[in-house]
Amino acid sequence: MVTDTDSWFLVLPDHPAAAAVAAAVRPGAEFVHPHASGRPWLIGRLPAGPQHGRLVRAAAGDVRLAVIGHHDLDEDQLRSWAGRIRDTAGVDRLARSLAGSSHLVASIAGRVRAQGTVSQVRQVFHARHGGITVAADRAAVLAALTGAPIDPVSLASRLLVITPTLLAQPLWSGISAVPPDSWLSLTGDGGARVHRWWQPPEPHLSVARGADGLRDALAAAVDVRTATNADVGTDLSGGLDSTPVSFLAARSLERTAGRLTTVRMGVADPVHDDHVWAAGSTEVLTAGHITHQVFRPGELPEMFDGVAEPVTGLDEPIRWIRTVSRIRRVSAWLGANGATAHLTGHGGDEVVMAKPNYLHGLVWRRPLLARRHMVGFRSLKRWSLGATLAALTERHSYRSWLAEQAGSLVAPFPPLTRPMFAWDYPLRMPPWVNRDAVGALEARIRELAAGAEPLARDRAGHLGLDIARQLGSVVRLAQSLTAAQGATLHAPYLDDRVIEACLAVRPEERTTPWSYKPLMVAAMRDTLPVETLRRATKGEFSEDYFRGLRRHRDQVAEIFDGPLVAEHGLVDTAALRHAALAAYPPGVPQIALDAAMATENWLRSRQQKPVPVPMSGA
């Protein structure tokens, strides 16, 4: 089901059966664009306003191109591209040139190409219907069109402490997601194929050589948003992710005569130091087109506020469920003050730095350097020598690692003091998940492991991309929520060009035990105040977490009162309620509760009967 405020689109093959599909959804659509043959190609709805992005189309001969989302192309530029493209493979050059975050769809001599972004902020889904393959930007649209039932194993995967993208498939049977590094081909006979077109860059650059690339890519990502949004909001926590975005936005909006509003959220913990660093930045950002807003503790919804209120219109559970009320409130406040975009630092931790598993590859490439790094990290993280050596000498392939994880789903989550150098974070189910659900997911993982390929050649590259995509999926859902409130949430760090700029830098230089985010510091050396670049701390929010959990205990109790996840045979209700309402069980990460709440909320939202895409005879 999709609410009447949502944007959505379908992509149809150049096939006679496409007319019936288009007719079924036509009452709820605002646009229908044809193939060169005249048959329906692109049909959907895009509400007016910059917060919803832009649909730009162009044609030349039998080539049709459409770019949908937040980008800087105009019709003339796209028409020039259409005149140079001869086949679907030729679209690669256009895809590699795009700044921002958008879908790209092409129809060329009866063959269709549709793709999203590398980070999954933009995704493409497909399903068979009416004898042909149909693609869409929303899995929920295809589910409504085809009447697909929920896949119980995919639903169970959302209860994992961390769900990697390999397992985060659409929640409906018969609906598939196009891998983010690939594009979907719809052929004239109604069939479909997936083609990989993108690979992560080789990490061959030093920080010194890669810094300019990150600065330019991030500036371009910000410029795309300021070009189409006259008034913009940014987070300004004082951290080394949001602060660069705020400074780049201030410069960009000065050129476009736009307005910038920075926002910072007060934190309950008295030793939290974000405000100290943010204050230094606000003293510099004093131009007339800039205003600053600080929300004091208690002025915004606390964590867990409203978690029992169904969040409708989403393709899947949103892992940010405990902060959804806050996200909506900030979006509405910014919208009421004129902003249509809310730029955040989300994604900086995922792409600017490498995770410590880079040491697993470094020890074989540069053993002396690896030894120095390990000494530093062991001191910082208190890794034991035995555990560190065991992690370094483990040599599982990605497939064998997955198979091993399949048999360890109910094992305890490893302590944070143990080094994690594997391909991904451990796959673990919390203790309240039923054994039958665990068994079904174990079988699914083993099936996938037989043909699984890592996202990059080394573990650091694979994990970096995987966690960026996990976050990208959450940002995609958050954009759907915030676009309807006022100011759409954006994560420039998750744009394709920014990800590429970061991954091109050697992981052992992006992360070291002796400096914090050295790539960002080098990239912003001429943009941020020197004092800001010296920050080596990161804010911690456990006080806000437990304060919100105490204040909104009634909401947590309500969402797990007769939970639908239990009706689906996934959890033990008593165990889940005890974990949520009693002292939180040791050894289980807090995010496990988020996963359960998000999944339950999503199931309840499907009972709210939001206004569907109107259909006739589907």
C-alpha positions as CSV (number, residue, x, y, z in Angstrom):
1,M,0.0,0.0,0.0
2,V,1.2,3.5,-0.8
3,T,-0.4,6.7,0.6
4,D,-1.7,9.4,-1.6
5,T,1.2,11.7,-0.6
6,D,3.9,9.4,-1.9
7,S,5.9,9.7,-5.0
8,W,6.3,6.5,-7.1
9,F,6.9,5.3,-10.6
10,L,6.7,2.2,-12.7
11,V,9.0,1.3,-15.6
12,L,7.4,-0.8,-18.3
13,P,8.9,-2.8,-21.2
14,D,8.2,-1.9,-24.8
15,H,5.7,-4.7,-25.0
16,P,1.9,-4.9,-25.9
17,A,1.0,-6.2,-22.4
18,A,2.4,-2.9,-20.9
19,A,-0.8,-1.1,-21.8
20,A,-2.9,-3.2,-19.4
21,V,-0.5,-2.6,-16.6
22,A,-0.5,1.1,-17.2
23,A,-4.3,1.2,-17.4
24,A,-4.4,-0.6,-14.0
25,V,-2.4,2.1,-12.2
26,R,-3.4,5.1,-14.4
27,P,-6.0,6.5,-12.0
28,G,-3.3,7.2,-9.3
29,A,-0.7,8.5,-11.7
30,E,0.2,12.0,-12.6
31,F,2.3,11.3,-15.6
32,V,2.6,8.7,-18.4
33,H,5.6,8.9,-20.8
34,P,5.8,6.7,-23.8
35,H,8.5,4.7,-25.6
36,A,9.4,5.8,-29.1
37,S,6.8,3.2,-30.2
38,G,4.1,5.0,-28.3
39,R,3.6,2.3,-25.8
40,P,3.7,3.3,-22.1
41,W,7.2,3.5,-20.6
42,L,7.3,5.5,-17.4
43,I,4.2,6.1,-15.3
44,G,3.9,7.4,-11.8
45,R,3.4,10.3,-9.4
46,L,5.8,13.0,-8.3
47,P,4.2,15.7,-6.0
48,A,5.2,19.3,-6.7
49,G,7.9,20.9,-4.7
50,P,11.7,20.6,-4.6
51,Q,11.5,18.4,-1.5
52,H,10.3,15.6,-3.8
53,G,13.0,16.0,-6.4
54,R,12.7,16.5,-10.2
55,L,11.8,14.4,-13.2
56,V,13.8,15.6,-16.2
57,R,13.1,13.9,-19.6
58,A,14.6,14.2,-23.0
59,A,14.5,12.4,-26.4
60,A,16.6,12.1,-29.5
61,G,15.5,9.7,-32.2
62,D,14.5,6.4,-30.6
63,V,16.3,7.2,-27.3
64,R,14.3,8.3,-24.3
65,L,16.1,9.3,-21.0
66,A,14.7,10.2,-17.6
67,V,16.5,11.3,-14.5
68,I,14.3,11.3,-11.3
69,G,15.5,12.7,-8.0
70,H,17.9,15.2,-6.7
71,H,20.3,16.1,-9.5
72,D,21.6,19.1,-11.5
73,L,20.7,18.2,-15.1
74,D,18.3,20.3,-17.2
75,E,16.4,19.1,-20.3
76,D,18.9,20.6,-22.8
77,Q,21.8,18.8,-21.1
78,L,19.9,15.5,-21.0
79,R,18.9,15.9,-24.7
80,S,22.5,16.3,-25.6
81,W,23.2,13.0,-23.8
82,A,20.3,11.3,-25.6
83,G,21.8,12.4,-29.0
84,R,25.1,10.7,-28.2
85,I,23.8,7.4,-26.8
86,R,23.4,4.4,-29.2
87,D,22.7,1.5,-26.8
88,T,22.0,0.7,-23.2
89,A,25.7,0.2,-22.4
90,G,26.3,3.8,-23.6
91,V,24.2,5.0,-20.6
92,D,27.2,4.1,-18.4
93,R,28.9,7.4,-19.2
94,L,25.9,9.4,-18.2
95,A,25.5,7.4,-15.0
96,R,29.1,8.0,-14.0
97,S,28.7,11.8,-14.5
98,L,25.7,12.3,-12.3
99,A,26.1,14.2,-9.1
100,G,23.4,14.0,-6.4
101,S,21.0,11.1,-5.8
102,S,18.6,10.0,-8.5
103,H,17.2,7.2,-10.6
104,L,18.2,6.8,-14.2
105,V,15.8,5.3,-16.7
106,A,16.4,4.8,-20.5
107,S,14.4,3.4,-23.4
108,I,16.6,2.7,-26.4
109,A,15.2,1.1,-29.5
110,G,12.7,-1.0,-27.5
111,R,15.1,-2.0,-24.7
112,V,14.8,-0.5,-21.2
113,R,17.5,0.3,-18.6
114,A,16.6,1.2,-15.0
115,Q,19.0,1.8,-12.1
116,G,19.3,3.4,-8.7
117,T,22.3,4.4,-6.7
118,V,25.3,2.6,-5.3
119,S,24.3,3.3,-1.7
120,Q,20.6,2.1,-2.1
121,V,19.2,5.5,-1.3
122,R,17.6,5.0,-4.7
123,Q,16.6,1.5,-5.5
124,V,14.9,-0.4,-8.3
125,F,12.6,-3.4,-7.7
126,H,11.0,-5.7,-10.2
127,A,8.3,-8.4,-10.5
128,R,6.4,-10.4,-13.1
129,H,2.9,-9.2,-13.7
130,G,0.6,-9.7,-16.7
131,G,3.1,-11.9,-18.5
132,I,5.9,-9.2,-18.4
133,T,8.5,-7.9,-16.0
134,V,7.7,-4.6,-14.4
135,A,10.1,-2.4,-12.5
136,A,9.4,0.3,-9.9
137,D,11.2,2.5,-7.3
138,R,9.0,1.2,-4.6
139,A,8.6,-2.4,-3.6
140,A,5.2,-1.6,-2.0
141,V,3.9,-0.4,-5.4
142,L,4.7,-3.8,-7.0
143,A,3.2,-5.6,-4.0
144,A,0.0,-3.6,-4.4
145,L,0.0,-4.3,-8.1
146,T,0.7,-8.0,-8.0
147,G,-1.0,-8.9,-4.6
148,A,2.2,-10.5,-3.5
149,P,2.2,-12.1,0.0
150,I,4.8,-11.3,2.7
151,D,7.8,-13.6,2.6
152,P,8.2,-14.9,6.2
153,V,12.0,-15.6,5.9
154,S,12.7,-12.1,4.6
155,L,10.6,-10.7,7.5
156,A,12.7,-12.8,9.9
157,S,15.9,-11.4,8.5
158,R,14.8,-8.0,9.7
159,L,15.1,-9.2,13.3
160,L,18.9,-9.8,13.0
161,V,20.9,-7.6,15.2
162,I,22.5,-6.3,12.0
163,T,20.9,-7.2,8.6
164,P,23.5,-7.1,5.8
165,T,22.3,-6.1,2.4
166,L,22.6,-9.6,1.1
167,L,19.7,-10.6,3.3
168,A,17.7,-7.4,3.2
169,Q,15.6,-8.5,0.2
170,P,12.1,-7.1,-0.4
171,L,9.5,-8.4,2.1
172,W,7.1,-9.7,-0.5
173,S,7.4,-13.0,-2.3
174,G,8.1,-12.7,-6.0
175,I,9.5,-9.1,-5.8
176,S,13.3,-8.7,-6.3
177,A,15.7,-5.8,-5.8
178,V,18.2,-4.9,-8.4
179,P,21.7,-4.9,-6.9
180,P,22.9,-1.4,-6.3
181,D,25.9,-1.9,-8.6
182,S,23.7,-3.1,-11.5
183,W,21.0,-2.0,-13.8
184,L,17.9,-3.8,-14.9
185,S,17.2,-4.5,-18.6
186,L,13.6,-5.0,-19.7
187,T,13.5,-6.5,-23.1
188,G,10.8,-6.3,-25.8
189,D,9.7,-9.9,-25.2
190,G,8.8,-9.0,-21.6
191,G,11.8,-10.6,-20.0
192,A,14.5,-9.1,-17.8
193,R,18.2,-9.4,-17.0
194,V,20.5,-7.8,-14.5
195,H,23.8,-6.3,-15.6
196,R,26.6,-5.2,-13.3
197,W,28.0,-1.8,-14.4
198,W,29.8,-0.4,-11.3
199,Q,32.7,-1.6,-9.3
200,P,34.4,0.1,-6.4
201,P,37.6,1.9,-7.3
202,E,40.9,0.4,-6.5
203,P,42.2,2.0,-3.2
204,H,45.4,3.3,-4.6
205,L,45.5,6.9,-3.4
206,S,47.2,8.5,-0.4
207,V,45.2,10.8,1.8
208,A,47.2,13.7,0.4
209,R,46.2,12.8,-3.2
210,G,42.6,11.7,-2.4
211,A,41.6,14.7,-0.2
212,D,40.9,17.0,-3.2
213,G,38.7,14.3,-4.7
214,L,36.6,14.1,-1.6
215,R,36.3,17.8,-1.2
216,D,35.2,18.3,-4.8
217,A,32.7,15.4,-4.7
218,L,31.2,16.5,-1.4
219,A,31.0,20.1,-2.6
220,A,29.2,19.0,-5.8
221,A,26.8,16.9,-3.7
222,V,25.9,19.9,-1.6
223,D,25.7,22.2,-4.7
224,V,23.1,19.9,-6.3
225,R,20.8,20.4,-3.2
226,T,21.3,24.2,-3.0
227,A,20.7,24.6,-6.8
228,T,17.2,23.2,-6.4
229,N,16.4,24.3,-2.9
230,A,16.6,28.0,-2.2
231,D,16.4,27.5,1.6
232,V,18.3,24.6,3.1
233,G,18.7,23.3,6.7
234,T,21.8,21.4,7.8
235,D,22.8,19.6,11.0
236,L,25.6,21.3,12.9
237,S,26.5,19.0,15.7
238,G,30.2,20.0,15.8
239,G,31.3,16.7,14.4
240,L,33.6,16.1,11.4
241,D,30.7,14.9,9.2
242,S,27.9,17.5,9.6
243,T,30.2,20.5,10.0
244,P,31.8,20.2,6.6
245,V,28.4,19.9,5.0
246,S,27.2,23.1,6.8
247,F,30.3,25.1,5.7
248,L,30.0,23.9,2.1
249,A,26.3,24.7,2.1
250,A,26.9,28.2,3.5
251,R,29.3,28.9,0.6
252,S,27.0,27.4,-2.0
253,L,24.0,29.3,-0.8
254,E,25.9,32.6,-0.7
255,R,26.5,32.1,-4.4
256,T,22.8,31.3,-5.1
257,A,21.4,34.0,-2.7
258,G,19.8,31.2,-0.7
259,R,19.3,30.9,3.1
260,L,20.9,28.4,5.5
261,T,19.5,27.3,8.8
262,T,21.7,25.1,10.9
263,V,20.1,22.9,13.6
264,R,21.6,21.3,16.7
265,M,19.9,19.0,19.2
266,G,20.7,19.4,22.8
267,V,21.8,16.3,24.6
268,A,20.9,15.2,28.1
269,D,24.3,13.9,29.0
270,P,26.2,16.7,30.8
271,V,29.6,15.5,29.6
272,H,28.6,15.3,26.0
273,D,30.9,17.8,24.1
274,D,29.2,18.4,20.8
275,H,28.1,21.9,21.9
276,V,31.6,22.9,22.5
277,W,32.7,22.2,19.0
278,A,29.5,23.4,17.4
279,A,29.9,26.8,19.2
280,G,33.2,27.3,17.5
281,S,31.6,26.8,14.1
282,T,28.6,29.0,14.7
283,E,31.0,31.8,15.6
284,V,32.5,31.6,12.1
285,L,29.2,31.1,10.2
286,T,27.9,34.5,10.8
287,A,26.9,35.7,7.3
288,G,23.5,37.4,6.9
289,H,22.0,34.4,5.0
290,I,22.7,32.0,7.9
291,T,20.7,31.4,11.1
292,H,21.3,28.9,13.9
293,Q,18.7,26.9,15.8
294,V,19.5,24.9,19.0
295,F,16.8,22.6,20.3
296,R,17.3,22.3,24.1
297,P,16.8,18.9,25.8
298,G,13.0,18.4,26.0
299,E,12.1,20.7,23.1
300,L,12.1,17.7,20.6
301,P,10.5,14.3,21.0
302,E,12.8,12.0,23.0
303,M,13.9,8.6,21.8
304,F,11.1,6.0,21.8
305,D,8.4,8.7,21.6
306,G,5.5,7.4,19.5
307,V,7.1,4.0,18.6
308,A,3.8,2.3,18.9
309,E,2.2,4.7,16.4
310,P,2.2,2.9,13.0
311,V,4.5,4.6,10.4
312,T,2.7,4.1,7.1
313,G,3.8,4.1,3.5
314,L,7.2,2.4,3.9
315,D,8.6,-0.5,1.9
316,E,10.2,-2.1,5.0
317,P,10.8,-1.5,8.7
318,I,12.8,1.6,9.5
319,R,15.7,1.0,11.9
320,W,15.5,4.6,13.1
321,I,12.2,3.8,14.7
322,R,13.1,5.2,18.1
323,T,13.9,8.6,16.6
324,V,11.1,8.8,13.9
325,S,9.1,11.4,15.9
326,R,12.2,13.6,16.3
327,I,13.1,13.3,12.6
328,R,9.6,14.3,11.6
329,R,9.5,17.2,14.0
330,V,12.8,18.7,12.8
331,S,11.6,18.3,9.2
332,A,8.4,20.1,10.0
333,W,10.1,22.9,11.8
334,L,12.5,23.4,9.0
335,G,9.7,23.4,6.5
336,A,7.7,25.9,8.5
337,N,10.8,28.2,8.3
338,G,11.1,27.9,4.6
339,A,13.6,25.1,4.1
340,T,12.9,22.2,1.7
341,A,16.0,20.2,2.2
342,H,17.7,19.0,5.4
343,L,21.4,18.1,4.8
344,T,22.9,15.7,7.3
345,G,26.2,14.1,8.1
346,H,24.8,10.6,7.9
347,G,27.2,8.3,6.0
348,G,30.4,10.1,7.0
349,D,31.3,7.4,9.5
350,E,30.6,4.7,6.9
351,V,32.5,6.0,3.9
352,V,35.2,8.5,5.1
353,M,36.8,6.0,7.5
354,A,37.6,2.3,7.0
355,K,36.6,-0.3,9.6
356,P,39.4,-2.0,11.5
357,N,39.0,-5.2,9.4
358,Y,41.4,-3.4,6.9
359,L,44.1,-4.8,9.1
360,H,43.3,-8.3,7.8
361,G,44.4,-7.4,4.4
362,L,47.2,-5.0,5.4
363,V,49.0,-7.6,7.4
364,W,49.7,-9.5,4.2
365,R,50.5,-6.5,2.0
366,R,52.5,-4.4,4.4
367,P,53.2,-6.5,7.6
368,L,55.5,-3.9,9.3
369,L,52.9,-1.1,8.9
370,A,50.2,-3.5,10.0
371,R,52.1,-4.3,13.2
372,R,52.4,-0.6,14.1
373,H,48.6,-0.1,13.5
374,M,47.8,-3.2,15.5
375,V,49.8,-2.0,18.5
376,G,47.9,1.3,18.4
377,F,44.5,-0.3,18.1
378,R,45.2,-2.8,20.8
379,S,46.0,0.0,23.1
380,L,42.9,2.0,22.2
381,K,40.4,-0.9,22.1
382,R,42.0,-3.3,24.6
383,W,42.2,-6.2,22.2
384,S,44.0,-9.2,23.7
385,L,47.0,-10.5,21.7
386,G,45.5,-13.9,21.3
387,A,42.2,-12.7,20.0
388,T,44.0,-10.3,17.6
389,L,46.2,-13.0,16.2
390,A,43.3,-15.4,15.8
391,A,41.3,-12.7,13.9
392,L,44.2,-11.9,11.6
393,T,45.0,-15.5,10.7
394,E,41.4,-16.5,9.9
395,R,41.2,-17.0,6.2
396,H,37.6,-17.7,5.3
397,S,36.3,-16.8,1.9
398,Y,33.2,-14.7,1.8
399,R,31.1,-17.8,1.0
400,S,32.6,-19.9,3.7
401,W,32.2,-17.1,6.2
402,L,28.5,-16.8,5.4
403,A,28.1,-20.6,5.8
404,E,29.8,-20.4,9.2
405,Q,27.5,-17.5,10.3
406,A,24.4,-19.5,9.2
407,G,25.3,-22.1,11.9
408,S,26.0,-19.4,14.6
409,L,22.8,-17.3,14.5
410,V,21.9,-18.0,18.1
411,A,25.5,-17.8,19.4
412,P,26.2,-14.9,21.8
413,F,27.1,-11.6,20.1
414,P,30.9,-11.2,20.4
415,P,32.0,-8.6,23.0
416,L,33.1,-5.2,21.7
417,T,36.6,-5.8,23.1
418,R,37.1,-8.6,20.6
419,P,38.6,-7.5,17.2
420,M,36.2,-8.1,14.3
421,F,38.2,-8.5,11.1
422,A,35.7,-10.7,9.2
423,W,33.9,-9.8,6.0
424,D,30.9,-8.3,7.9
425,Y,29.5,-8.0,11.4
426,P,28.4,-11.2,13.0
427,L,25.0,-12.5,12.0
428,R,23.1,-12.9,15.3
429,M,19.5,-13.4,16.3
430,P,18.4,-12.0,19.7
431,P,17.2,-14.6,22.2
432,W,13.5,-13.8,21.7
433,V,13.4,-15.1,18.1
434,N,11.7,-18.5,17.8
435,R,13.9,-21.4,16.7
436,D,11.7,-22.2,13.7
437,A,12.3,-18.7,12.4
438,V,16.0,-19.1,13.0
439,G,16.1,-22.4,11.2
440,A,14.3,-20.9,8.1
441,L,16.8,-18.0,8.0
442,E,19.7,-20.4,8.4
443,A,18.5,-22.3,5.4
444,R,18.2,-19.1,3.4
445,I,21.7,-18.0,4.3
446,R,23.2,-21.3,3.3
447,E,21.3,-21.1,0.0
448,L,22.6,-17.6,-0.7
449,A,26.1,-18.4,0.4
450,A,26.5,-21.0,-2.4
451,G,26.6,-18.2,-5.0
452,A,27.5,-15.1,-3.0
453,E,30.2,-12.8,-4.1
454,P,31.7,-10.0,-2.0
455,L,31.0,-6.4,-2.8
456,A,34.7,-5.7,-3.2
457,R,37.9,-7.8,-3.5
458,D,39.1,-7.2,0.1
459,R,37.2,-7.2,3.4
460,A,37.6,-3.5,4.1
461,G,36.0,-2.6,0.8
462,H,33.2,-5.1,1.2
463,L,32.3,-4.0,4.7
464,G,32.5,-0.3,3.8
465,L,30.1,-0.7,1.0
466,D,27.8,-3.0,2.9
467,I,27.3,-0.7,5.9
468,A,26.9,2.3,3.5
469,R,24.1,0.4,1.8
470,Q,22.5,-0.5,5.0
471,L,22.4,3.1,6.0
472,G,21.3,4.1,2.5
473,S,18.2,2.0,2.8
474,V,17.3,3.7,6.0
475,V,17.9,7.1,4.5
476,R,15.6,6.1,1.6
477,L,12.8,5.4,4.1
478,A,13.5,8.6,6.0
479,Q,13.3,10.6,2.8
480,S,9.8,9.3,2.2
481,L,8.8,10.4,5.7
482,T,10.4,13.8,5.7
483,A,9.3,14.8,2.1
484,A,5.7,14.8,3.4
485,Q,6.6,16.9,6.5
486,G,8.5,19.8,5.0
487,A,12.2,19.4,4.5
488,T,13.5,16.2,2.9
489,L,16.4,14.6,4.7
490,H,19.6,14.2,2.5
491,A,22.8,12.4,3.1
492,P,25.4,13.8,0.6
493,Y,28.1,11.4,1.9
494,L,26.0,8.5,0.3
495,D,26.1,10.0,-3.2
496,D,27.9,7.8,-5.7
497,R,30.7,10.2,-6.4
498,V,31.4,10.8,-2.7
499,I,31.6,7.1,-2.0
500,E,33.9,6.6,-5.0
501,A,36.2,9.4,-3.8
502,C,36.5,7.9,-0.3
503,L,37.0,4.3,-1.5
504,A,39.8,5.4,-3.8
505,V,41.9,6.2,-0.8
506,R,43.9,3.4,0.9
507,P,42.0,2.1,4.0
508,E,45.1,2.2,6.1
509,E,45.3,5.9,5.5
510,R,41.6,6.7,5.9
511,T,41.8,5.1,9.4
512,T,44.7,5.0,11.8
513,P,45.0,4.7,15.6
514,W,46.7,8.1,15.8
515,S,44.3,10.5,14.1
516,Y,40.6,10.9,13.7
517,K,39.2,11.0,10.1
518,P,42.5,12.0,8.5
519,L,40.9,12.1,5.0
520,M,38.2,14.5,6.1
521,V,40.8,16.7,7.9
522,A,42.9,16.9,4.7
523,A,39.9,17.5,2.5
524,M,38.6,20.4,4.6
525,R,41.9,22.0,5.5
526,D,40.9,25.2,3.6
527,T,37.2,25.1,4.5
528,L,36.8,24.5,8.2
529,P,38.4,26.4,11.2
530,V,41.6,24.9,12.3
531,E,40.2,24.2,15.8
532,T,37.4,22.2,14.4
533,L,39.8,20.0,12.4
534,R,41.5,19.1,15.7
535,R,38.5,17.3,17.1
536,A,39.3,13.7,18.0
537,T,36.1,12.8,20.0
538,K,32.7,11.6,19.0
539,G,29.4,12.3,20.8
540,E,27.8,9.4,22.7
541,F,24.0,9.2,23.2
542,S,23.4,6.4,25.7
543,E,22.0,8.8,28.3
544,D,19.4,10.0,25.8
545,Y,18.6,6.4,24.9
546,F,17.9,5.2,28.5
547,R,16.1,8.5,29.4
548,G,13.8,8.1,26.4
549,L,13.3,4.4,27.2
550,R,12.2,5.3,30.8
551,R,10.0,8.2,29.7
552,H,8.2,6.2,27.0
553,R,8.0,2.8,28.6
554,D,4.3,2.9,27.9
555,Q,4.9,3.1,24.2
556,V,7.4,0.2,24.3
557,A,4.8,-1.9,26.3
558,E,2.1,-1.0,23.9
559,I,4.0,-2.0,20.7
560,F,4.8,-5.4,22.2
561,D,1.3,-6.0,23.6
562,G,0.0,-8.9,21.4
563,P,2.7,-8.3,18.8
564,L,2.1,-9.3,15.2
565,V,5.6,-10.6,14.9
566,A,4.4,-13.3,17.3
567,E,1.4,-14.0,15.1
568,H,3.8,-14.5,12.2
569,G,5.6,-17.1,14.3
570,L,8.8,-15.1,14.7
571,V,9.2,-14.4,18.4
572,D,8.4,-15.5,21.9
573,T,6.1,-12.7,23.2
574,A,7.0,-13.1,26.8
575,A,10.7,-13.1,26.2
576,L,10.5,-10.1,24.0
577,R,8.4,-8.1,26.5
578,H,10.7,-9.0,29.3
579,A,13.7,-7.8,27.4
580,A,12.1,-4.6,26.4
581,L,10.6,-3.6,29.8
582,A,13.0,-5.1,32.3
583,A,16.6,-4.4,32.7
584,Y,18.0,-4.8,29.2
585,P,19.6,-8.3,28.9
586,P,23.4,-8.3,28.9
587,G,25.2,-9.4,25.8
588,V,22.4,-8.2,23.4
589,P,23.1,-4.9,21.6
590,Q,20.5,-2.2,22.0
591,I,19.9,-2.1,18.3
592,A,18.3,-5.6,18.6
593,L,15.3,-3.9,20.3
594,D,15.2,-1.4,17.5
595,A,14.9,-4.2,14.9
596,A,12.0,-5.8,16.8
597,M,10.2,-2.5,17.3
598,A,10.7,-1.5,13.6
599,T,9.4,-4.8,12.3
600,E,6.4,-4.8,14.6
601,N,5.6,-1.2,13.7
602,W,5.8,-2.0,10.0
603,L,3.4,-4.9,10.3
604,R,1.0,-2.8,12.2
605,S,1.2,0.0,9.6
606,R,-0.1,-2.5,7.0
607,Q,-3.3,-2.8,9.0
608,Q,-3.9,1.0,8.9
609,K,-5.1,0.8,5.3
610,P,-3.4,3.8,3.9
611,V,-4.8,5.2,0.6
612,P,-3.5,2.8,-2.1
613,V,-2.4,3.5,-5.6
614,P,-5.8,3.4,-7.4
615,M,-6.1,0.4,-9.6
616,S,-8.7,-1.0,-11.8
617,G,-8.7,-4.6,-12.9
618,A,-5.2,-5.3,-11.7
